[in-house]
Amino acid sequence: MKFPKAKPASPATRALEVVPPSGPTAWLTTFTAGAMTFLCVFALALSLASGRLADRWSEALARTATVRLSAPAEQVQIQTDAVLSVLATTPGIASFRAIDDAETRALLEPWFGPGLPVEALPIPRLFEVVEAEPGYDSEGLRQRLAAEAPGALLDDHTRWRRPLAEAAERLRLLGVLSIALIGATMAAMITLAARAALATNAEVIRVLRLVGAKDSYIARAFVRRFTLRTLAGATVGAAAGLAGVAALPAADAAGGFLTGLGFSGAGWFWPFVLPPLAALVAFLATRRAAFQKLRELT
């Protein structure tokens, strides 16, 4: 009775057999890749969400302004009419309206609680102004208000927009720097693990050289094994990160402050790029470490 011959292993499979499939370097590489990718997902989510939130606030404030009127009780109605008249005759204003007591109470409720007696408090009268395209002359409007309604002050939200725009850019920059640092940390840890594995298998490497194995063959074995380990760990880390982002509280449950936290639209594509990117980092780091260590073992 003839038994079928075993199929010879491919060069890639034989190369993988050079590196032990388990041990401290195996779990260290997989754990490092998973943990770093998990952190990368959250760094991406927080930076993208913060940037979107700041952009949304800036866009909402960019075309709006507020006129605040503070005057004695007997002058409030007179100056209110004067403010409305000035706004109605100012070119570049698309629309305007006076904010009533109910809206003022709703604006102050998160800080002072419900039932605030707005009528009995010296709260300024507010007017919302929406800018047209092209816009109005803010300095000219300020001068007209000062002449016809001395208690009125125009706030075009410049002092709000500038910090928000700067915060958005800095958050994006911090996100990029965080991801770069995480990638560098991953490369360093994988390099250490690869060098440790090569040092542990120094005798095996000497035997392979004696039977004619080239350094490129040995290095390829370590590179392939560590790249696959990194890819597996990064895939698990990315999946866990996506699950964590999906489990974040919704906007209603968070009271509106966390509106938009996480990924949206095409942003969901970026976490899927992280595992191949981590594998590329592992490939380059392990290849460099392998050839350096092999030269030391010569």
PLY file of the C-alpha trace (Angstrom):
ply
format ascii 1.0
element vertex 298
property float x
property float y
property float z
element edge 297
property int vertex1
property int vertex2
end_header
0.00 0.00 0.00
1.42 3.32 -1.07
0.92 6.40 1.02
0.72 9.77 -0.70
3.81 11.83 -0.34
3.54 14.84 1.90
3.40 18.10 0.02
6.68 19.91 0.46
6.44 23.08 2.48
6.73 26.35 0.66
9.79 28.57 1.21
7.65 31.01 3.19
6.41 28.21 5.48
9.91 26.85 5.98
11.12 30.36 6.78
8.44 30.77 9.42
9.63 27.58 11.13
12.90 29.30 11.99
11.11 31.62 14.46
9.44 30.01 17.49
5.66 30.52 17.24
5.23 31.26 20.95
7.14 32.73 23.84
7.69 36.13 25.44
8.49 37.89 22.16
5.32 36.55 20.55
2.86 37.82 23.14
4.85 41.04 23.64
4.63 41.87 19.94
0.94 41.01 19.69
0.03 42.86 22.89
2.04 45.95 21.93
0.45 46.12 18.50
-3.05 45.70 19.94
-2.60 48.26 22.72
-0.99 50.87 20.48
-3.64 50.47 17.79
-6.37 50.74 20.43
-4.88 54.04 21.60
-4.54 55.21 18.00
-8.26 54.66 17.41
-9.15 56.84 20.38
-6.58 59.48 19.44
-8.14 59.63 15.98
-11.68 59.74 17.34
-11.00 62.48 19.87
-8.98 64.68 17.52
-11.46 64.39 14.64
-14.44 64.96 16.92
-12.84 67.95 18.64
-11.94 69.46 15.29
-15.49 68.98 13.98
-16.96 70.47 17.15
-14.72 73.54 17.02
-15.40 73.98 13.29
-19.13 73.73 13.90
-18.97 76.34 16.65
-16.85 78.63 14.50
-19.21 78.32 11.54
-22.21 78.99 13.76
-20.60 82.13 15.16
-19.01 83.34 11.93
-22.20 84.81 10.41
-23.93 85.88 13.61
-23.50 88.73 16.08
-25.22 89.88 19.26
-26.29 93.31 20.36
-26.46 93.64 24.14
-28.54 96.47 25.60
-28.12 97.61 29.19
-30.16 100.68 30.12
-32.28 102.07 32.97
-35.76 100.58 33.19
-37.43 103.71 31.84
-35.05 103.75 28.84
-35.19 100.08 27.87
-38.12 100.31 25.46
-36.93 103.55 23.90
-33.45 102.21 23.26
-34.87 98.87 22.11
-36.80 100.68 19.39
-33.67 102.63 18.49
-31.61 99.43 18.18
-34.24 97.81 15.97
-34.35 100.92 13.79
-30.55 100.99 13.40
-30.44 97.29 12.51
-33.26 97.65 10.00
-31.40 100.40 8.12
-27.90 98.85 8.17
-26.75 97.33 4.86
-25.27 93.85 5.09
-27.64 92.47 7.74
-29.73 89.53 6.52
-32.03 89.35 9.54
-32.29 90.38 13.17
-34.60 89.80 16.10
-34.93 90.57 19.78
-34.50 87.60 22.10
-37.53 87.41 24.39
-37.60 86.54 28.10
-38.47 82.87 27.46
-35.36 82.35 25.32
-33.22 84.22 27.84
-34.54 82.01 30.61
-33.74 78.89 28.53
-30.19 80.14 27.93
-29.58 80.74 31.64
-31.37 77.62 32.92
-28.33 75.27 32.68
-26.40 77.57 35.05
-29.12 78.96 37.36
-31.77 76.25 37.22
-35.41 76.43 36.15
-37.83 79.13 37.22
-35.34 81.99 37.00
-37.24 85.33 37.43
-35.78 87.01 34.36
-38.19 89.94 34.59
-36.98 90.90 38.07
-33.25 90.66 37.29
-31.10 93.33 35.63
-30.33 91.10 32.63
-29.36 92.91 29.42
-31.72 92.81 26.47
-30.25 90.71 23.65
-30.65 91.00 19.87
-29.52 88.36 17.40
-28.04 89.65 14.14
-27.39 87.44 11.09
-24.86 88.78 8.62
-25.59 88.85 4.89
-23.15 88.36 2.01
-21.32 90.75 1.76
-21.36 91.62 5.43
-21.95 94.86 7.29
-19.47 97.43 8.55
-19.10 96.45 12.19
-17.27 99.64 13.20
-19.87 101.82 11.52
-22.66 99.87 13.25
-20.98 100.34 16.62
-20.81 104.10 16.08
-24.47 104.30 15.07
-25.52 102.28 18.10
-23.43 104.45 20.40
-25.11 107.57 18.97
-28.73 106.37 18.96
-28.75 103.75 21.75
-25.93 104.51 24.22
-26.62 101.36 26.24
-26.18 99.02 23.23
-22.97 97.11 22.56
-22.20 95.03 19.44
-20.44 91.69 19.94
-19.44 90.14 16.58
-18.04 87.02 18.31
-14.49 87.65 17.11
-13.12 86.86 20.54
-14.98 83.53 20.44
-14.09 82.54 16.88
-10.34 83.06 17.10
-9.75 80.77 20.13
-11.99 78.09 18.63
-10.15 78.16 15.31
-6.79 78.00 17.09
-8.04 75.17 19.32
-9.18 73.17 16.27
-5.78 73.47 14.61
-3.91 72.59 17.79
-6.13 69.59 18.46
-5.52 68.29 14.95
-1.79 68.81 15.39
-1.85 67.07 18.78
-3.75 64.17 17.23
-1.13 63.76 14.50
1.71 64.01 17.04
0.01 61.46 19.31
-0.36 58.98 16.48
3.25 59.53 15.45
4.44 58.92 19.02
2.30 55.79 19.28
3.78 54.53 16.00
7.32 55.25 17.20
6.65 53.44 20.47
5.28 50.45 18.59
8.34 50.38 16.32
10.68 50.55 19.32
8.92 47.73 21.18
8.80 45.48 18.11
12.48 46.19 17.43
13.37 45.14 20.97
11.25 42.00 20.67
12.85 41.09 17.33
16.37 41.59 18.64
15.54 39.50 21.71
14.18 36.71 19.52
17.27 36.80 17.32
19.57 36.74 20.35
17.64 33.81 21.87
17.94 31.84 18.65
21.62 32.63 18.09
22.59 28.92 18.08
19.84 28.08 15.60
21.05 30.91 13.37
24.64 29.58 13.46
23.43 26.10 12.49
21.39 27.54 9.62
24.43 29.39 8.38
26.48 26.20 8.54
23.98 24.40 6.30
24.07 27.26 3.80
21.20 29.54 4.83
21.75 33.15 3.85
21.11 36.09 6.14
18.35 37.31 3.82
16.50 33.99 4.33
16.85 34.18 8.12
15.87 37.84 8.24
12.85 37.16 6.03
11.67 34.52 8.48
11.75 36.93 11.41
10.26 39.79 9.41
7.36 37.65 8.20
6.61 36.22 11.64
6.70 39.59 13.43
4.71 41.33 10.69
1.95 38.73 10.93
1.91 38.96 14.73
1.66 42.73 14.55
-1.13 42.59 11.98
-3.12 40.18 14.16
-2.65 42.25 17.31
-3.44 45.52 15.53
-6.62 44.05 14.05
-7.84 43.06 17.51
-6.85 46.46 18.92
-8.64 48.34 16.14
-11.78 46.24 16.62
-11.72 46.89 20.37
-11.18 50.60 19.77
-14.09 50.79 17.35
-16.30 48.97 19.85
-15.24 51.44 22.55
-15.99 54.44 20.34
-19.37 52.97 19.39
-20.17 52.49 23.11
-19.58 56.15 23.97
-22.68 57.97 25.25
-24.95 59.56 22.72
-25.33 63.32 22.51
-28.62 63.34 24.47
-27.22 61.19 27.26
-24.14 63.43 27.50
-26.10 66.62 27.84
-24.98 67.92 24.44
-21.33 68.52 25.36
-20.15 65.32 23.66
-22.10 66.00 20.47
-20.32 64.39 17.54
-17.76 62.54 19.66
-16.35 59.66 17.66
-16.24 59.06 13.91
-18.67 60.20 11.27
-18.93 59.73 7.54
-15.62 58.90 5.88
-13.94 59.09 9.30
-14.99 55.48 9.97
-12.57 54.43 7.21
-9.45 55.54 9.12
-9.45 52.85 11.87
-9.37 50.16 9.17
-6.15 51.69 7.82
-4.38 51.27 11.16
-3.73 47.46 11.11
-2.01 47.50 7.68
-0.11 50.61 8.75
1.00 48.87 11.96
2.10 45.85 9.92
4.14 48.16 7.68
5.81 49.70 10.74
6.59 46.20 12.05
7.98 45.13 8.67
10.38 48.07 8.47
11.40 47.92 12.14
11.93 44.15 12.16
13.85 44.16 8.88
16.24 46.81 10.17
16.67 45.08 13.54
17.15 41.66 11.94
19.97 42.69 9.63
21.69 44.68 12.40
21.54 41.73 14.80
22.68 39.26 12.15
25.72 41.41 11.45
26.49 41.36 15.19
26.24 37.56 15.22
28.66 37.16 12.35
0 1
1 2
2 3
3 4
4 5
5 6
6 7
7 8
8 9
9 10
10 11
11 12
12 13
13 14
14 15
15 16
16 17
17 18
18 19
19 20
20 21
21 22
22 23
23 24
24 25
25 26
26 27
27 28
28 29
29 30
30 31
31 32
32 33
33 34
34 35
35 36
36 37
37 38
38 39
39 40
40 41
41 42
42 43
43 44
44 45
45 46
46 47
47 48
48 49
49 50
50 51
51 52
52 53
53 54
54 55
55 56
56 57
57 58
58 59
59 60
60 61
61 62
62 63
63 64
64 65
65 66
66 67
67 68
68 69
69 70
70 71
71 72
72 73
73 74
74 75
75 76
76 77
77 78
78 79
79 80
80 81
81 82
82 83
83 84
84 85
85 86
86 87
87 88
88 89
89 90
90 91
91 92
92 93
93 94
94 95
95 96
96 97
97 98
98 99
99 100
100 101
101 102
102 103
103 104
104 105
105 106
106 107
107 108
108 109
109 110
110 111
111 112
112 113
113 114
114 115
115 116
116 117
117 118
118 119
119 120
120 121
121 122
122 123
123 124
124 125
125 126
126 127
127 128
128 129
129 130
130 131
131 132
132 133
133 134
134 135
135 136
136 137
137 138
138 139
139 140
140 141
141 142
142 143
143 144
144 145
145 146
146 147
147 148
148 149
149 150
150 151
151 152
152 153
153 154
154 155
155 156
156 157
157 158
158 159
159 160
160 161
161 162
162 163
163 164
164 165
165 166
166 167
167 168
168 169
169 170
170 171
171 172
172 173
173 174
174 175
175 176
176 177
177 178
178 179
179 180
180 181
181 182
182 183
183 184
184 185
185 186
186 187
187 188
188 189
189 190
190 191
191 192
192 193
193 194
194 195
195 196
196 197
197 198
198 199
199 200
200 201
201 202
202 203
203 204
204 205
205 206
206 207
207 208
208 209
209 210
210 211
211 212
212 213
213 214
214 215
215 216
216 217
217 218
218 219
219 220
220 221
221 222
222 223
223 224
224 225
225 226
226 227
227 228
228 229
229 230
230 231
231 232
232 233
233 234
234 235
235 236
236 237
237 238
238 239
239 240
240 241
241 242
242 243
243 244
244 245
245 246
246 247
247 248
248 249
249 250
250 251
251 252
252 253
253 254
254 255
255 256
256 257
257 258
258 259
259 260
260 261
261 262
262 263
263 264
264 265
265 266
266 267
267 268
268 269
269 270
270 271
271 272
272 273
273 274
274 275
275 276
276 277
277 278
278 279
279 280
280 281
281 282
282 283
283 284
284 285
285 286
286 287
287 288
288 289
289 290
290 291
291 292
292 293
293 294
294 295
295 296
296 297
